[in-house]
């Protein structure tokens, strides 16, 4: 477990009974705290801050190496240990990328982008850091209209913005901080978040205005944002070659956006929105309206770029996402805050949180709870039930697996029925809500919500 934030003067970084003091340099610093899986303190480090308060991005690779990016003040010592590594800037402030090992010891620190703008602290902002399974590192950043070198290593990767508005770049480096490849927007636009799947494919999400060429190579693949801004999801291979790119129909220019892959099956996108957002699902436009001033949206897109889910979480007030992640089993985790009565269930029934003031929530959704655009015409009756259920596949006989979870996400049972098309099974457990997952021979999955009565 890794925690980061800002602190003034000094703080005890150990959440347990022991004391481990760290001290701020120049009044305010960034802290990085490492805990084990049981929450026991491992180590803590402090890093000078340029006054922004929080780090822009952090990632941890499979070896436990920690990567951080933020702004620094010229002349700052970026080595959190006994060594000294001074970073200088053409002006007072710059952007850095720092690497520490699993014990919090300094490995290297490099600068990202040097500029001639009068206000250099606005020229480069790191939006996201991602550590891929092969330990290569991806980062997205926004930059202003100056000519900048975005290669943190000894090489040069120059980009020049097309206006005084933000442009964006996606950069891949090796564990030594050397550039492998990069691509950037060629119109007003931004890269917001990046992630990879188990096959090394890269997914990046961002926003753009007017139109943009999304092919990083010699080819041309343009998308049109229409009369307003739009967002995009871009899929590249590990070498940076375009596989596909899609409009997502969500205006995310001013919103926090999160991206996470579902193993090698697809990708989740989550963020905040207000008014209306849309997606194109099998040629049809689906519009989603916010319940209050601002809602949380969650979108699922498969690896071919087809939208499979677009849902919102919201109350009648202002709600916001704080983080999103997936685990190796494909479970989705979302945390955020809601203000009032909010439905956080993506399916057809309600799972509500009710608060008289803003409250934090953490939700888990299992892989089977994704709603496919074309559910099978199976019939599961009766619903509600006293326990005995009849399943009619409306399909030829085949091997069928039935998995069952209760309303708290606890796994209840799993059983395979051979050469079946119409059969009965017992829903065991106390009265309440259950999720019945039907998995066919070809891997097609459908989840039904079933209420068990007395």
N, C-alpha and C positions, 0 to 999 in steps of 0.2 A: 504494500500500500504506500502510495506517495501523495503527500499533501504539499500545497504551495500557497503562498499568500504574502502579505506585507506586514511589517511590524515597525514600531518606533522604539528607539533606544535599546531595550533589551527584552528578552522573553525566555521563559522556561519552555523548551521544545518537547519535553518528555511528558506525554499525557498520563503516565503512571505515577507511582509514589516517588520515584527518583527525580533528580534535578539535572537538566542539561541546558545550560545557559548559552544563548547566542546573542550577539551584539550587532546593532545596526551601525552602518557607517554613514556619517553625514546626516543623521536624524531619522532616515527611513531606509529600509533594506527589504529584500525579498528573502523569504525563508523556504527551504526545501526540507521536508521531514520524511524519513523512511521508517515504516512500521512493518513488522512481520504479519502473517495472515491472522494471527490472534490479537493484533493491535498492540503488540509489545514494541517499545521504542528500539530502533536500530541505530540511526544517526540523524544529525541535522546539520545543515549548512546555511550560511547567510551570504547573499550576493548584493553588491551595491545596486541601487535603483536610481533611474534618471528622473524619478518624480511621477511616473505613470501609476504606481501603486501596486499593480498586479502584472505578472509575466504575461506575454502575449500568447505563448504556446509552450507545451511540455509533452514529451513522449518518452516511453521506456521500451527498450528493445528486449528480445528474449533472453539476453545475457544479463539483464539488469542495468545496463548503461542508461544514464539519464541525459536527455537532451532538453535544453531550455533556450528560449529566444525572447528577447525584450530589447528595450532601448538602454543605452549606457551613456554616462557622461564622460567626455574626453579626459583621459588620465586615470580612469578607474582601474583598480586591481581586480581582475575577474577570477583570480584563483581563490576559491573558498578555503584552501588549505594553507600551509606555511609558505608555499612558493609565491612568486610574484609574476603576474602576467598583466602588463599595462596595455590598454587599448587606447589609441588616439583616434581622433576624428578630424576631418577637414574643418568642421565647425564644433560646436559644443557637445552635440549629441549624435549618436549613431545607433545602429542596430546590430546585435550580436547573436551568434549561435554558439552555445556552450555545451560541452560534453563532459560528464563525470562518469566514473565507473560505478559498479554496484555497491561499493563501500563509500560512495560520496567523494572520492578523490578525483582531483582535476586531471583531465586528459588533454583537452585542447579548447581553445576559444577563438572564433573567427568572426570577422565583420561581414555583414550582408549589405551591399549597396553603399556607395559613397556618391554624394551629389553636390551640386553647386547652388542649390536653392537657398534662399535667405533663411528659411525655417526648415532645416534638415530633419528635425525630429518628426516632421509630417511626411517625409518622402518615402520611407519604407516601413511597413507594418507587417509583421508576420501574423498570418491568420490561423495557421494550423501546422502542426508537426505530426508526422506519422512514421512509426518504425515498422517496416515490412518484415515478414518472416525470414527473409534472407539477410536481415540486418542492414539493408540499405535504408536511407532516410529520405522521406519526401517532406517538402514544406511548401505552403502557399503563402504568397505575400501580395500586398497592395503597394503601389508606388505612384508617385506623381509624374508630371510630364517631363522631367529631366532625363538625361542619359545616365544610366546607372549600371554598375557592374554587380550582377546578382550571383556571381560565382564566389562562394566563400573560401575557395582554395586559391592556388597560385595562378590559375587560368583566368580568363576573362569571358564573361557572358554579358554583353551590353544590350540593354533595352532602352528604348526611348518612347515615352508616352505620347499619345496623339493629342492630348489636351491638358488643361490644368485640373481635370477631374482624375479620379483614381483609375489606374489600370491594374492588371493582375498578372501573376506568373505562377507557374507550377514547376518546381525544381526537384531533381533527384540527385542525391549525393551518396558516396560510399561511406563506410564507417570512419574513414580518415578525414572526411569533410571535403573530398575532391568531387568536382562536378562530373556527373554521368550524362545527364541531358536536362534540358529545360524547354518549356514552351510558354508563350505569353499571349495575352489578348492583344488584338490589333485594332481595337476600337474601345469605346468607353465600356469597361467591364471589369469584373473581379473574379478571382478564384477565392472561394471561401473555405472549403474543406476538402480533404483528400483521404482516401483509404485504399487498401488492396485486398484482393481475395486470396484464396489458398493457392491459386494458379499463378499468382504474381500480376494479374491484371489490375489496372489502376482505375479507380473511379474518382472523379473530381466534380464538385458542384460549385456553381457561382452564379453571377448575374451579368446581364449586358443590356445595352440600349441599342436601338436601331437594328443593325445586323453585325454579324461577326463570322470570320472564317475560323473554323474549329479544327482544321487539319494542320498539325504541327509540321508536316512534311511539305513536299513540293505540290501536293494536290490541293484542291480547294473544296471545302464543304461549308457552305454558308447556312446560317439560321437567321430568321427574321424575328425580331422581338415585337413586331407590330407597332401599334400607335403608342405603346408605353414600354417600360422595362419588362424583362422576362428573366427567368432563370434557366439554367441548363444543367444537364447531367452528361458528362463526357466519360467514355470508356476508352482507355488506351491499353496496349500491351506493355510488358515490362521494359521494352525498348523505346517506348514513347510514341508508337505508331497508333493512329486512330483506328478504333474498331467501330464505334458508333457514337453519336451524340444526339440528345433529345431535348426539346423544350419541355420544361416541367410545369409551366403555367403559374408559377408562384413568384410573386414579387418579393425578393429577399434582400434587396439592396441595403436596407437599414436594420436587418434582423440577424440575430445569431442563428447559425445553421450547423447541424451536426450530420455526420455521415458515417455509416457502419455497414459492413458487409454481412450477409447471412451465409457464412461459409463460402461456397462457390456457387450459390444458387441465385443471388440477387443482392440488392442493396436497400438499406433503409435511409430515408432522409427525414429529418425533423427540424422544426424551427418555429417561429412565431409569424402570425399574419393577422391582418384585420380586413374587414369588408369581405371580398370574395376572392377565392382562388379556384383554379380549374385543372383538370387533366384530360387528356384524350385517351379513352379506353376503348380499343377495338373500333375506332372510327367515330365514337360518340363522345361529345364534350360533357363532362361531369363537373358541376359547379358546387363548391362547398362554401357556405357562408359562416362567418364568425358569429358566435352566440352573443358575445359582449364586445367590449372595446378592442380586445386582442385575445386571440386563442392560440393554442399550440396545434400545429399540424404534424401528422405522421404519414409518410408516403412510402409504399413499398414498390420497387421496380425490379423485375426479374432480369436475368443476365442477358436476355435478348433486347432489353429496353422497353418491355411492355409494362404498363402501370397495372398493378394488381390490387392496390389499396390506396385510398386517400381518405383519412379520417381526421377529426379534430377532437381536442380536449379543451373544454372551456366552461367558464361560468358567465354570468351576466356582467362581470367587471373585467379587469385586466389580468391576464394569466401569461405565464412565460415558462419556457423550457430552460433548464439549467444544464443538463447533460444527457447523453444517450450512449449506450454500449450494447454489444452482443457478446455472448459467450460461445464456446466451442460446440455447444449443442444447438445453437441457433436461437436461443432465448433472447428476447429483446428487453432492455431495461431503459426506462425513461424516468428522470427526476425533474421536478419543476415546482412551480408555485401556482396555486389557484386562490381566488378570492370569492368565496361563496359556494353555492351548490354547483358541482361539476360532475359530468358523466365521463369516466375515464375508460369505458368499455368500448372496444372497437366493433363489437358485434351487435346483435339485435336486442340484447337486454341491457339493463342499466346496472352499472357498478359505480356508485356515487361517493363523492367526498363532500361533506358539508362543513363549512367553517364560517364563523361570524367575522373573521378578519383574514388577511392573507396567510395561507398555510402551505407548508412544503409537503410534497408527496413523492413516493417512489413506487413505480409500477413494474411488474414483470408480465410479459406476454410470451406464451410458448409458441413454437413454430407452427403448430396446428391451428393457432388462432388467426392466422392470416386468412383473409377472405378472398378467395379466388373469384375472378370475373365471371367464370362459367362453372358454377358448382354442379356436381353430378345430380341427376334427377332422382336420387335415392329417396326413399320414404322410411322414416324412423317413427314408429308409433307404439303406444300412445304417448303423447307429450302434453301435459304432465303424465307421469306413470307412478304406479305403486311399486315398481321394481322390474317387472318383466317387459322387455322391449322386443319388437319385431322389426327387422331390417330387410327392406326390399331394395336391392341394388338397381332394379330396372336395367340389368345388364347380364351378359352371359355368365354362367358359373365360373368361379375363379377362387384363388386363395385370397382371403381377406383378413387383415389384422385389425383388431379393435383395441384401442388404447383409451383409458379413462382417467381424467383428472377431476378432482373436486374444485370447488369455487376458490379455495385458497392457493391453488396451483400444486397441491400434493398429488403425486402420481399414485393411482389406485390399483390399476390392473392392466394386463396386456394378454391377449389371447388370439391365436390364429385359427380361423375356420376354413377348412379345405373344401375346394370345389363347391363353393356356396354361392347362392344368388338370393335366396329367401330363407332366413333363419331367425331364431330367437336367442336372446341371451339375457342374463340377469344383471341389473344395475344394483350392485351391493353398496352398502353404506347407509348413513343416516339421511333423513330427509334434507333436501337442499338442492342447490344448482350444481350440475356436472357438465363437463366437456367430454363428448364422445367423439374420438377421432377414428375415422374410417380410412384405412390405407389399402389401396388396391395393388394388384400385381405389378402394374407399370409405374408405381410410385405416386400416382394421383392421390391427393389427400383432401378430405372434406371433414370439417368439424361441425358438429351439431350441439347446441346447448339444450340440455334436458333437465327438466325440473322433476325431482322425485318428491312425492307427497307422502302423507302418513299412511 
